[in-house]
Amino acid sequence: MNGGDSNEGLLYEQVASRFVSLIEKGTLQVGERVPSVRRMAAQEGVSISTVVHAYRALEDEGWLEARPQSGYYVRRKVATPAPMSRHLPLLPEPDVSCPECEPTPVSIVDISMRVAHVIRDPNMIQLGMAVCDPNIHPTKQLNRMLQEVARSCSNAGNTYNTAPGAPEVRAAIAARSLSAGCALGPDDVVMTLGCLEALNLCLRAVCEPGDTVVLESPTYFSALQAIEVLGLRALEVPTHPRDGIVLEALEEVLEREPVKACLLMPCFSNPLGSRMPEENKKRLVEMLRERQIPLIEDDIWADTSFEDPRPKAAKAYDEDGWVMLCSSFSKTLGPGYRVGWAAPGRWRRKVEYLKLVTNVGNPPLTELAVAEFLKRGGYDHHLRRVRRLFAEGVECGLRAVGCYFPEGTRVTRPRGGHMLWVELPPKVDGLELFEAALRVNISIAPGQIFSSRHSSHRFIRLNCAYHPPDVIETALKTLGQLVEERV
């Protein structure tokens, strides 16, 4: 990725500030179309990319809205603003990634194990792992339901809960699929031990050793681990930090490579936090259906959308069973329950069989407790709190990175989840920064673990929801000083 113009952050902040001033004075009225990107660039004497950054920042803050094939319009500020304070320091986002677009074996075992060991250290300020503060989860309610289930199903611990899993939880998940734009039935769902097992089972169902799997770039490191263990090859495709995988680049890859599956996160990808526009999801599903290539969709972060309703899953546009939807409650109810699932479409029977021969099934008590929680209607109320806290954490992280990191830094602005993907200034290496941060008891995730070729060496991923805002800000101030020392 390119470092970009070092003055761009200041320039597009100035452009954005002028727009806010015009709107506040009433010069620009609600519903009025603002000048096109090209016209504004010429008028202000800045680059098109600077204006694009300014308009998107204003869209994030709730000042503008983008209308398809029409442009940007002044919108009415609402009482619940987008999670992006007008007074946040505006840093540019990373550019579209530029991977080599060639299949490659994966070997990240050493670096990923190093990062995993750090997560277990209670003395660390944990900015590297992708879990939130345990106090955010409804632990008391779930524990109470576990007790109720244990009393009412006294023999549950003495019997196998064989695949596809407890009917009660599959019915509850099928009902909730409507919020993702899907219309699943209980028999479409296979329960798994978290989303990661769902991804593994789906990969095993459609791939053989040596096959090529398409991924976003950067991508979720556990997906890379699964590909490594299964003897598959990863092919990373250019990805936009806001809009997800670049479909034109994907189409070019599919024309020349024998791709066996695509494993993607259309809704708030990890680590980018990108969200594919709905039209892109439709095109993606159609593109893969025409070529009869399965899409393994990791939907685990979609319920953490800062906006309600959550975005549709790509599965919502699947009419022929080529999309294998995978998710879990690990990010919203708690990772320890390991209640995940797959809706594998035309591979449902094979995934169920693979689950059966892998570990028979899931523990029944946790499945039944989660089913009862969903049945009683507490999940949506809980999600509102989760979304608010995640949005506040991300805003805190953005503010701190903007204030304390040196010139040349770039950062994503996700609209869901609780992680930031930070591009460091030239000459600063993510893995070296990871080691330096450990010496001051701060854990981060180095960018190298998010690429099959370790190419994201100038990046780090930051978690903004595990610690209180003041702890996050202090840690990022220290981290910014470490970056400054290496510029």
C-alpha positions as CSV (number, residue, x, y, z in Angstrom):
1,M,0.0,0.0,0.0
2,N,1.2,3.5,-0.7
3,G,2.0,5.9,2.1
4,G,0.1,8.7,0.3
5,D,0.6,12.5,0.5
6,S,1.7,13.4,4.0
7,N,-0.4,16.5,3.8
8,E,-3.6,14.8,2.7
9,G,-5.0,14.3,6.2
10,L,-4.7,18.0,6.9
11,L,-6.1,19.0,3.5
12,Y,-9.2,16.9,3.6
13,E,-9.9,17.9,7.2
14,Q,-9.8,21.5,6.0
15,V,-12.3,20.6,3.2
16,A,-14.6,18.8,5.6
17,S,-14.5,21.6,8.1
18,R,-15.5,24.2,5.5
19,F,-18.5,22.0,4.6
20,V,-19.6,21.8,8.2
21,S,-19.3,25.5,8.5
22,L,-21.5,26.1,5.4
23,I,-24.1,23.6,6.7
24,E,-24.2,25.1,10.2
25,K,-24.6,28.6,8.7
26,G,-27.5,27.4,6.5
27,T,-25.6,28.2,3.3
28,L,-26.0,24.5,2.4
29,Q,-29.5,23.3,3.1
30,V,-30.7,19.8,4.1
31,G,-31.4,17.8,0.9
32,E,-29.2,20.0,-1.2
33,R,-26.8,18.3,-3.6
34,V,-23.2,19.2,-3.0
35,P,-20.7,19.7,-5.8
36,S,-19.3,16.5,-7.5
37,V,-16.0,15.2,-6.4
38,R,-14.3,16.4,-9.6
39,R,-15.8,19.8,-9.4
40,M,-14.9,20.2,-5.7
41,A,-11.3,19.1,-6.3
42,A,-11.0,21.7,-9.1
43,Q,-12.6,24.4,-6.9
44,E,-10.5,23.7,-3.9
45,G,-7.3,22.9,-5.8
46,V,-6.8,19.5,-4.2
47,S,-6.7,16.0,-5.4
48,I,-9.8,13.9,-6.1
49,S,-8.8,11.4,-3.4
50,T,-8.7,14.3,-0.9
51,V,-12.3,15.3,-1.7
52,V,-13.3,11.6,-1.5
53,H,-11.8,11.3,2.0
54,A,-13.5,14.6,3.1
55,Y,-17.0,13.5,1.7
56,R,-16.7,10.0,3.3
57,A,-15.7,11.5,6.6
58,L,-18.7,13.9,6.5
59,E,-20.9,10.9,5.6
60,D,-19.5,9.0,8.6
61,E,-20.3,12.0,10.8
62,G,-23.8,12.3,9.6
63,W,-23.4,15.6,7.6
64,L,-23.8,14.1,4.1
65,E,-25.5,11.1,2.6
66,A,-24.5,9.3,-0.6
67,R,-27.2,8.4,-3.0
68,P,-26.5,5.7,-5.6
69,Q,-25.7,7.2,-9.1
70,S,-26.7,10.6,-7.9
71,G,-23.9,12.0,-5.6
72,Y,-23.7,13.4,-2.1
73,Y,-26.5,15.4,-0.4
74,V,-26.7,17.3,2.9
75,R,-28.6,15.2,5.4
76,R,-30.5,16.1,8.5
77,K,-28.5,15.6,11.6
78,V,-30.2,13.1,13.9
79,A,-30.3,12.8,17.6
80,T,-28.2,9.6,17.5
81,P,-25.2,10.6,15.5
82,A,-22.9,8.3,13.7
83,P,-20.1,7.1,15.9
84,M,-17.6,9.7,14.6
85,S,-17.3,12.9,16.5
86,R,-16.9,16.1,14.4
87,H,-13.9,17.0,16.5
88,L,-12.0,13.7,15.8
89,P,-8.6,14.3,14.2
90,L,-9.2,13.1,10.6
91,L,-6.5,10.7,9.4
92,P,-6.6,9.3,5.9
93,E,-7.7,5.7,5.4
94,P,-5.3,3.1,4.0
95,D,-5.4,2.7,0.2
96,V,-6.8,-0.3,-1.5
97,S,-4.5,-3.2,-0.8
98,C,-2.2,-4.5,-3.6
99,P,-1.5,-8.2,-3.0
100,E,0.3,-10.2,-5.7
101,C,-2.9,-12.1,-6.6
102,E,-1.1,-15.4,-7.0
103,P,-1.9,-18.7,-5.1
104,T,0.6,-19.4,-2.3
105,P,1.0,-21.9,0.5
106,V,0.4,-20.5,3.9
107,S,3.0,-20.6,6.8
108,I,2.1,-18.4,9.7
109,V,2.3,-20.9,12.5
110,D,5.3,-19.4,14.3
111,I,4.2,-15.8,14.4
112,S,0.5,-16.7,15.2
113,M,1.6,-18.9,18.1
114,R,3.8,-16.1,19.4
115,V,0.8,-13.7,19.3
116,A,-1.5,-16.3,20.9
117,H,0.8,-16.8,23.8
118,V,0.8,-13.1,24.6
119,I,-3.0,-13.1,24.8
120,R,-2.8,-15.3,27.9
121,D,-0.7,-12.8,29.9
122,P,-2.9,-11.0,32.4
123,N,-0.3,-8.3,32.9
124,M,-0.7,-7.0,29.3
125,I,-3.0,-4.2,28.1
126,Q,-4.7,-6.3,25.5
127,L,-5.0,-4.3,22.2
128,G,-4.2,-7.3,20.0
129,M,-7.0,-9.8,20.5
130,A,-10.4,-9.6,18.9
131,V,-12.6,-9.9,22.1
132,C,-14.4,-7.3,24.1
133,D,-14.6,-6.6,27.8
134,P,-16.2,-9.6,29.4
135,N,-18.5,-7.3,31.4
136,I,-20.3,-6.3,28.1
137,H,-21.7,-9.8,27.8
138,P,-25.0,-10.8,29.5
139,T,-23.1,-13.4,31.7
140,K,-25.6,-13.3,34.6
141,Q,-28.6,-14.0,32.4
142,L,-26.9,-16.7,30.5
143,N,-25.6,-18.4,33.7
144,R,-29.1,-18.3,35.1
145,M,-30.4,-20.0,32.0
146,L,-27.7,-22.6,32.1
147,Q,-28.9,-23.4,35.7
148,E,-32.5,-23.6,34.5
149,V,-31.6,-25.8,31.6
150,A,-29.5,-28.1,33.8
151,R,-32.4,-28.5,36.2
152,S,-35.0,-29.2,33.5
153,C,-32.8,-31.4,31.5
154,S,-31.0,-33.3,34.2
155,N,-29.6,-36.0,31.8
156,A,-28.3,-33.5,29.2
157,G,-24.7,-34.0,30.3
158,N,-25.0,-37.8,30.0
159,T,-26.2,-37.9,26.4
160,Y,-24.7,-36.9,23.0
161,N,-26.1,-33.8,21.3
162,T,-25.3,-35.1,17.9
163,A,-25.0,-33.0,14.8
164,P,-26.8,-31.0,13.5
165,G,-27.4,-29.8,17.1
166,A,-30.3,-29.0,19.4
167,P,-33.6,-28.3,17.5
168,E,-34.4,-25.4,19.9
169,V,-31.2,-23.4,19.1
170,R,-31.4,-24.1,15.3
171,A,-35.0,-22.9,15.3
172,A,-34.0,-19.7,17.1
173,I,-31.1,-19.1,14.7
174,A,-33.3,-19.7,11.7
175,A,-35.8,-17.1,13.1
176,R,-33.1,-14.5,13.6
177,S,-31.8,-15.1,10.0
178,L,-34.6,-12.8,8.9
179,S,-32.7,-9.8,10.2
180,A,-29.8,-10.8,7.8
181,G,-32.3,-10.9,4.9
182,C,-32.3,-14.7,4.8
183,A,-35.1,-17.1,5.2
184,L,-33.5,-20.1,6.8
185,G,-35.3,-23.1,8.3
186,P,-34.0,-25.1,11.3
187,D,-33.0,-27.9,9.0
188,D,-30.7,-25.5,7.1
189,V,-28.5,-25.0,10.2
190,V,-25.6,-27.2,11.5
191,M,-24.3,-26.2,14.9
192,T,-20.6,-25.9,15.4
193,L,-18.1,-25.0,18.1
194,G,-17.8,-21.3,17.2
195,C,-17.6,-19.7,13.8
196,L,-14.0,-21.0,13.2
197,E,-15.1,-24.6,13.3
198,A,-17.9,-23.7,10.8
199,L,-15.3,-22.2,8.5
200,N,-13.1,-25.2,8.8
201,L,-16.0,-27.7,8.1
202,C,-17.0,-25.7,5.0
203,L,-13.5,-25.6,3.7
204,R,-13.2,-29.4,4.2
205,A,-16.5,-29.9,2.4
206,V,-15.6,-28.2,-0.8
207,C,-11.8,-28.3,-1.0
208,E,-9.0,-30.9,-1.3
209,P,-5.3,-30.3,-0.4
210,G,-3.6,-28.1,-3.0
211,D,-6.8,-26.3,-4.0
212,T,-6.9,-22.5,-4.2
213,V,-9.1,-20.4,-1.9
214,V,-9.7,-16.6,-2.5
215,L,-9.4,-14.3,0.5
216,E,-9.6,-10.6,1.1
217,S,-6.3,-8.8,1.7
218,P,-5.6,-8.4,4.5
219,T,-7.6,-11.3,6.0
220,Y,-8.6,-13.0,9.2
221,F,-5.5,-14.8,10.5
222,S,-7.5,-17.8,11.7
223,A,-8.8,-18.3,8.2
224,L,-5.1,-18.4,7.1
225,Q,-4.4,-20.9,9.8
226,A,-7.3,-23.2,8.6
227,I,-6.0,-23.0,5.0
228,E,-2.5,-23.8,6.3
229,V,-3.6,-26.8,8.3
230,L,-5.7,-28.2,5.4
231,G,-2.9,-27.9,2.9
232,L,-4.7,-25.4,0.7
233,R,-3.3,-22.3,-1.1
234,A,-4.4,-18.8,-0.4
235,L,-5.0,-16.2,-3.1
236,E,-5.4,-12.7,-1.7
237,V,-7.4,-10.2,-3.8
238,P,-7.2,-6.3,-3.5
239,T,-9.6,-5.0,-0.9
240,H,-11.0,-1.5,-0.2
241,P,-10.8,-0.5,3.5
242,R,-14.4,0.6,3.4
243,D,-16.2,-1.3,0.6
244,G,-14.5,-4.7,0.8
245,I,-13.1,-6.9,-1.9
246,V,-12.6,-5.3,-5.3
247,L,-15.0,-7.2,-7.6
248,E,-13.1,-6.2,-10.8
249,A,-9.9,-7.7,-9.4
250,L,-11.8,-10.8,-8.2
251,E,-13.3,-11.3,-11.6
252,E,-9.9,-11.1,-13.3
253,V,-8.5,-13.7,-10.8
254,L,-11.5,-16.1,-11.4
255,E,-10.9,-15.9,-15.2
256,R,-7.3,-17.1,-14.9
257,E,-7.1,-19.3,-11.8
258,P,-8.8,-22.5,-10.9
259,V,-10.4,-21.2,-7.6
260,K,-12.2,-23.8,-5.5
261,A,-13.8,-21.5,-3.0
262,C,-14.0,-17.9,-1.8
263,L,-13.8,-17.3,2.0
264,L,-14.9,-13.7,2.6
265,M,-16.3,-11.4,5.3
266,P,-18.7,-9.0,3.5
267,C,-20.0,-7.4,6.7
268,F,-17.2,-5.7,8.8
269,S,-14.2,-7.8,7.8
270,N,-11.4,-8.6,10.2
271,P,-9.1,-6.7,10.4
272,L,-10.3,-3.9,8.0
273,G,-13.8,-3.5,9.2
274,S,-15.0,-3.1,5.6
275,R,-18.6,-3.5,4.6
276,M,-19.6,-4.4,1.1
277,P,-22.3,-2.3,-0.4
278,E,-25.5,-4.3,-1.1
279,E,-25.1,-4.0,-4.8
280,N,-21.6,-5.5,-4.5
281,K,-22.9,-8.4,-2.5
282,K,-25.5,-9.2,-5.2
283,R,-22.8,-9.0,-7.9
284,L,-20.5,-11.2,-5.9
285,V,-23.1,-13.9,-5.4
286,E,-24.0,-13.9,-9.0
287,M,-20.4,-13.9,-10.2
288,L,-19.7,-17.0,-8.1
289,R,-22.9,-18.7,-9.0
290,E,-22.2,-18.4,-12.7
291,R,-18.9,-20.1,-12.1
292,Q,-20.2,-22.6,-9.6
293,I,-17.7,-21.5,-7.0
294,P,-18.9,-21.7,-3.3
295,L,-18.8,-18.6,-1.2
296,I,-17.9,-19.3,2.5
297,E,-19.3,-16.2,4.2
298,D,-18.0,-15.3,7.6
299,D,-20.8,-13.2,9.1
300,I,-19.7,-13.1,12.7
301,W,-19.4,-9.3,13.0
302,A,-22.6,-8.3,11.3
303,D,-24.7,-8.0,14.5
304,T,-22.2,-5.4,15.8
305,S,-23.2,-2.9,13.2
306,F,-23.3,0.6,14.6
307,E,-26.4,1.2,12.6
308,D,-29.7,-0.5,12.9
309,P,-30.8,-2.6,11.1
310,R,-27.7,-4.7,10.5
311,P,-26.6,-5.1,6.9
312,K,-27.8,-8.1,4.9
313,A,-25.7,-11.2,4.6
314,A,-24.5,-12.2,1.1
315,K,-26.6,-15.3,1.8
316,A,-29.7,-13.1,1.4
317,Y,-29.0,-13.0,-2.4
318,D,-28.3,-16.8,-2.7
319,E,-31.0,-18.6,-4.6
320,D,-29.2,-21.8,-5.5
321,G,-27.3,-22.8,-2.3
322,W,-23.8,-21.6,-3.4
323,V,-23.3,-19.5,-0.2
324,M,-22.2,-21.2,2.9
325,L,-23.1,-18.9,5.8
326,C,-21.0,-19.2,9.0
327,S,-21.4,-17.3,12.2
328,S,-21.6,-17.5,16.0
329,F,-22.5,-15.6,19.2
330,S,-18.9,-15.3,20.3
331,K,-18.7,-11.5,19.6
332,T,-22.0,-10.7,21.1
333,L,-22.9,-13.2,23.9
334,G,-19.4,-14.4,24.8
335,P,-16.6,-16.5,23.2
336,G,-16.6,-19.2,26.0
337,Y,-20.0,-20.7,25.0
338,R,-18.7,-21.7,21.6
339,V,-22.1,-21.6,20.0
340,G,-21.6,-21.3,16.3
341,W,-23.3,-22.5,13.2
342,A,-23.2,-23.0,9.5
343,A,-25.9,-22.8,6.9
344,P,-24.0,-24.6,4.2
345,G,-26.6,-24.6,1.4
346,R,-26.1,-27.4,-1.1
347,W,-23.3,-28.9,1.1
348,R,-25.5,-29.2,4.2
349,R,-25.4,-33.0,4.5
350,K,-21.7,-33.1,3.9
351,V,-21.0,-30.5,6.6
352,E,-23.3,-32.3,9.0
353,Y,-21.4,-35.5,8.4
354,L,-18.0,-33.8,8.8
355,K,-19.2,-32.3,12.1
356,L,-20.4,-35.8,13.2
357,V,-17.1,-37.5,12.5
358,T,-15.0,-34.6,13.9
359,N,-16.5,-34.4,17.4
360,V,-20.0,-35.8,17.3
361,G,-21.7,-32.6,18.3
362,N,-21.7,-29.6,20.7
363,P,-22.3,-29.6,24.5
364,P,-26.1,-29.5,24.8
365,L,-26.4,-27.2,27.8
366,T,-24.8,-24.1,26.2
367,E,-26.9,-24.5,23.0
368,L,-30.1,-24.8,25.0
369,A,-29.2,-21.8,27.3
370,V,-28.5,-19.6,24.3
371,A,-31.8,-20.8,22.7
372,E,-33.7,-19.8,25.8
373,F,-32.0,-16.4,25.9
374,L,-33.0,-15.8,22.3
375,K,-36.5,-17.1,22.9
376,R,-37.1,-14.6,25.8
377,G,-36.4,-11.7,23.5
378,G,-33.4,-10.2,25.3
379,Y,-30.9,-10.3,22.4
380,D,-32.0,-7.2,20.5
381,H,-31.9,-5.1,23.7
382,H,-28.5,-6.5,24.5
383,L,-27.3,-5.7,20.9
384,R,-28.2,-2.1,21.3
385,R,-25.8,-1.8,24.3
386,V,-23.1,-3.8,22.5
387,R,-23.3,-1.5,19.4
388,R,-23.2,1.6,21.5
389,L,-20.1,0.5,23.5
390,F,-18.3,-0.7,20.5
391,A,-18.9,2.5,18.7
392,E,-17.7,4.5,21.7
393,G,-14.6,2.3,21.9
394,V,-13.8,2.8,18.2
395,E,-14.3,6.6,18.5
396,C,-11.9,6.6,21.5
397,G,-9.3,4.6,19.5
398,L,-9.6,6.9,16.5
399,R,-9.2,10.0,18.6
400,A,-6.1,8.6,20.3
401,V,-4.5,7.4,17.1
402,G,-5.2,10.8,15.5
403,C,-3.8,12.7,18.5
404,Y,-0.7,10.6,19.4
405,F,0.5,8.8,16.2
406,P,3.0,10.7,14.0
407,E,2.4,12.1,10.5
408,G,2.2,9.4,7.8
409,T,-0.2,7.2,9.9
410,R,-3.4,6.0,8.3
411,V,-6.4,4.3,9.9
412,T,-9.7,2.7,9.0
413,R,-13.0,4.0,10.2
414,P,-15.2,1.0,10.6
415,R,-19.0,1.1,11.1
416,G,-19.1,-2.1,13.0
417,G,-17.0,-4.3,15.3
418,H,-14.4,-2.8,17.6
419,M,-11.0,-3.0,15.8
420,L,-8.9,-0.5,13.9
421,W,-6.5,-1.3,11.1
422,V,-3.6,1.1,11.3
423,E,-1.0,1.8,8.6
424,L,2.2,2.9,10.1
425,P,4.5,5.6,8.7
426,P,7.3,4.4,6.3
427,K,10.1,2.4,7.9
428,V,8.0,1.3,10.9
429,D,7.6,-2.5,11.0
430,G,4.5,-4.0,12.7
431,L,6.3,-7.0,14.1
432,E,9.1,-5.0,15.5
433,L,6.6,-2.6,17.1
434,F,4.8,-5.6,18.5
435,E,8.0,-6.7,20.3
436,A,8.7,-3.2,21.5
437,A,5.2,-2.8,22.8
438,L,5.4,-6.0,24.8
439,R,8.3,-4.5,26.7
440,V,5.9,-1.9,28.1
441,N,3.1,-4.4,28.7
442,I,1.0,-3.6,25.6
443,S,-0.1,-6.3,23.3
444,I,-1.0,-5.5,19.6
445,A,-1.6,-7.6,16.6
446,P,1.2,-7.2,14.0
447,G,0.0,-6.9,10.4
448,Q,2.2,-9.9,9.2
449,I,-0.3,-12.4,10.6
450,F,-3.1,-11.1,8.4
451,S,-1.4,-12.0,5.1
452,S,-0.3,-15.3,3.5
453,R,2.8,-13.6,2.3
454,H,3.4,-11.5,5.5
455,S,3.0,-8.5,3.3
456,S,1.2,-6.2,5.7
457,H,4.4,-5.5,7.6
458,R,3.6,-1.8,8.0
459,F,0.3,-2.4,9.7
460,I,-1.1,-3.3,13.1
461,R,-4.6,-4.2,14.4
462,L,-5.9,-2.5,17.5
463,N,-8.8,-3.7,19.8
464,C,-10.8,-0.8,21.1
465,A,-13.3,-2.6,23.3
466,Y,-11.4,-4.7,25.9
467,H,-10.4,-1.9,28.2
468,P,-12.1,1.3,29.4
469,P,-11.5,4.3,27.2
470,D,-9.0,6.0,29.5
471,V,-6.8,2.8,29.5
472,I,-7.0,2.6,25.7
473,E,-6.1,6.2,25.3
474,T,-3.1,6.0,27.7
475,A,-1.9,2.8,25.9
476,L,-2.2,4.4,22.5
477,K,-0.4,7.4,23.7
478,T,2.5,5.2,24.7
479,L,2.2,3.2,21.4
480,G,2.3,6.5,19.5
481,Q,5.5,7.4,21.2
482,L,7.0,4.1,20.2
483,V,6.0,4.7,16.6
484,E,7.4,8.2,16.7
485,E,10.8,6.9,17.9
486,R,11.0,4.7,14.8
487,V,10.0,7.2,12.1
